[in-house]
Structures are given as structure tokens and as C-alpha cells.
Amino acid sequence: MRSESTIDRRQWMAILARAPRETLERLWSEVADPPPFTTLKPAETGLVMVRARCGGGGAPFNFGEMTMTRCIVQTSGRIQGHAYVAGRDRRQAELAARFDALLQMPDRQAPLLGTVVGQLAQAQAERRDGRWADAAATRVEFLTMVRGT
């Protein structure tokens, strides 16, 4: 059974992983008194296998490979931050790992969830809604005309 903190961490890690590096850099510069970090596993790029399902619910199959970068950091308080991001941006992975570590600190979690994670989630939702609106604008509705007899 999952605890509530595990679900929250999965959510913020997903949001951090999708955030652009430039945004993470800006938000990191606004962090007050960041703790010192030790790099346990430097950011490294590799390939991961992407799995898919036929029709979204059928038998799983290997869809293909994608590039992924991971990084693990640790604070002086022994809290580890992990990040896995799509692509080759090592700095993005490092910043996401640092934010993950900070978000695990009880005294920093609430402010960071409200500012950093909240801003990122809102920006991602707006981009997603914009893409959906663009796709909806291209929707074609076909009408069937019935001939009178």
C-alpha cells in the first residue's frame, strides 16, 4: 500500500522531470539558502526501452528506445534527490534532483510545493490545454445527408 508522501513525491518528480532547464535555473536562483550538495551519481545519459500497449490496453510490446538522463545528489543531512529526465540535458537532471532533495525536507516542502511545483504544474497544464485546443480546432465533423424518397 502506498503512503500519501509516496504519491506526492511521484507527482512532484514527474512535474520536475518535464520542466524546462531554463525554468528550473530561474527557480533555483530564487531558493533561499540552498544546502550544500554532494553528487552521488553524476548526471549521465543513456537509453531506456519504452513500452506500449496495443490499443492502450492490449498486450505490452517494446515500442522503441528513448534518450534519458539521470542524476542522484545528496544533502549534508543525508537526504537523496533523484531525477530522470527525457533527453540529454545534464543540468536539467541535476536541478531536478536538487529540488527533489529539498522537497523531502519537512521545513522546506510546503513552501516549495506552493511556489516551485505549483508554478511548474500550472505552466505544464496551460501548455497541455493549448495543445488540446489546437488539436480541437482541426477537428472535422462529417454530416450524413439522407436522400428523400
C-alpha positions as CSV (number, residue, x, y, z in Angstrom):
1,M,0.0,0.0,0.0
2,R,1.3,3.4,-0.9
3,S,1.6,6.2,1.6
4,E,0.4,9.7,0.8
5,S,4.0,11.0,0.8
6,T,5.0,8.5,-1.9
7,I,2.2,9.7,-4.2
8,D,3.1,13.3,-3.6
9,R,6.8,12.6,-4.4
10,R,5.9,10.8,-7.6
11,Q,3.8,13.8,-8.7
12,W,6.5,16.4,-8.0
13,M,9.2,14.2,-9.6
14,A,7.1,13.9,-12.7
15,I,6.5,17.7,-12.8
16,L,10.2,18.4,-12.2
17,A,11.2,15.9,-15.0
18,R,9.0,17.7,-17.5
19,A,10.2,21.2,-16.6
20,P,12.5,23.1,-19.0
21,R,16.0,23.7,-17.8
22,E,15.7,27.5,-18.1
23,T,12.7,27.5,-15.8
24,L,14.5,25.2,-13.3
25,E,17.5,27.5,-13.4
26,R,15.4,30.6,-12.6
27,L,13.5,28.8,-9.8
28,W,16.8,27.5,-8.3
29,S,18.2,31.0,-8.3
30,E,15.3,32.1,-6.1
31,V,15.8,29.3,-3.5
32,A,16.8,30.9,-0.2
33,D,19.9,29.4,1.5
34,P,20.3,26.2,-0.5
35,P,22.1,23.4,1.4
36,P,25.4,22.0,0.1
37,F,25.0,19.0,-2.2
38,T,27.2,16.1,-2.9
39,T,26.8,14.3,-6.2
40,L,26.4,10.6,-5.6
41,K,25.8,9.7,-9.3
42,P,26.8,12.4,-11.7
43,A,24.3,13.2,-14.5
44,E,24.7,10.6,-17.2
45,T,22.8,10.0,-20.4
46,G,21.7,6.6,-21.7
47,L,18.8,4.8,-23.4
48,V,15.7,3.3,-21.9
49,M,13.2,1.0,-23.5
50,V,9.7,2.5,-23.9
51,R,6.9,0.0,-23.5
52,A,3.5,0.4,-25.1
53,R,0.2,-1.4,-25.4
54,C,-1.9,-2.2,-28.5
55,G,-5.0,0.0,-28.3
56,G,-3.9,1.3,-24.9
57,G,-4.9,-1.8,-23.1
58,G,-3.7,-4.8,-25.1
59,A,-0.5,-6.9,-24.7
60,P,2.6,-4.8,-23.9
61,F,5.4,-4.6,-26.5
62,N,8.7,-2.8,-26.8
63,F,7.9,0.4,-28.7
64,G,11.4,1.7,-29.0
65,E,14.2,3.4,-27.2
66,M,14.5,7.0,-25.9
67,T,17.3,9.0,-24.5
68,M,17.2,9.7,-20.8
69,T,19.5,11.5,-18.3
70,R,19.6,10.6,-14.6
71,C,21.3,12.2,-11.6
72,I,21.5,11.5,-7.9
73,V,22.5,14.1,-5.3
74,Q,22.7,14.1,-1.5
75,T,22.4,16.9,1.0
76,S,24.6,17.2,4.1
77,G,21.6,15.9,6.0
78,R,21.8,12.6,4.1
79,I,18.7,13.3,2.0
80,Q,19.0,11.9,-1.5
81,G,17.4,13.6,-4.5
82,H,16.8,11.6,-7.7
83,A,15.9,12.7,-11.2
84,Y,15.3,11.0,-14.5
85,V,14.6,13.4,-17.4
86,A,13.9,12.8,-21.1
87,G,16.7,13.9,-23.4
88,R,20.4,14.8,-22.8
89,D,20.3,17.9,-20.6
90,R,22.5,17.0,-17.7
91,R,22.0,20.3,-15.9
92,Q,18.2,19.8,-16.0
93,A,18.6,16.4,-14.4
94,E,20.9,17.9,-11.7
95,L,18.5,20.7,-10.9
96,A,15.5,18.3,-10.7
97,A,17.4,16.1,-8.4
98,R,18.3,19.0,-6.1
99,F,14.7,20.1,-6.0
100,D,13.7,16.5,-5.2
101,A,16.0,16.5,-2.2
102,L,14.8,19.9,-1.0
103,L,11.2,18.8,-1.3
104,Q,11.9,15.9,1.0
105,M,12.9,18.3,3.8
106,P,9.9,18.9,6.1
107,D,10.7,22.5,6.7
108,R,11.1,23.3,3.0
109,Q,8.4,21.1,1.5
110,A,5.3,23.3,1.9
111,P,6.8,26.5,0.6
112,L,8.4,24.7,-2.4
113,L,5.2,22.8,-3.2
114,G,3.3,26.1,-3.3
115,T,5.8,28.0,-5.4
116,V,8.1,25.8,-7.5
117,V,6.0,22.8,-8.1
118,G,2.8,24.9,-8.3
119,Q,4.2,27.2,-10.9
120,L,5.6,24.3,-12.9
121,A,2.4,22.3,-12.8
122,Q,0.3,25.3,-13.8
123,A,2.6,26.1,-16.8
124,Q,2.6,22.5,-17.9
125,A,-1.3,22.4,-17.6
126,E,-1.5,25.6,-19.7
127,R,0.8,24.2,-22.4
128,R,-1.2,20.9,-22.5
129,D,-4.5,22.8,-22.7
130,G,-3.1,24.9,-25.5
131,R,-2.1,21.8,-27.5
132,W,-5.5,20.2,-26.9
133,A,-7.2,23.4,-28.1
134,D,-5.0,23.5,-31.2
135,A,-5.9,19.9,-31.9
136,A,-9.6,20.5,-31.3
137,A,-9.6,23.4,-33.8
138,T,-8.6,21.0,-36.6
139,R,-11.5,18.6,-35.8
140,V,-13.7,17.8,-38.7
141,E,-17.3,16.8,-38.3
142,F,-18.9,14.8,-41.0
143,L,-22.6,15.0,-41.6
144,T,-24.5,12.3,-43.4
145,M,-27.2,13.6,-45.7
146,V,-30.2,11.3,-46.3
147,R,-31.8,11.5,-49.6
148,G,-35.5,11.8,-49.6
149,T,-37.5,9.0,-51.2
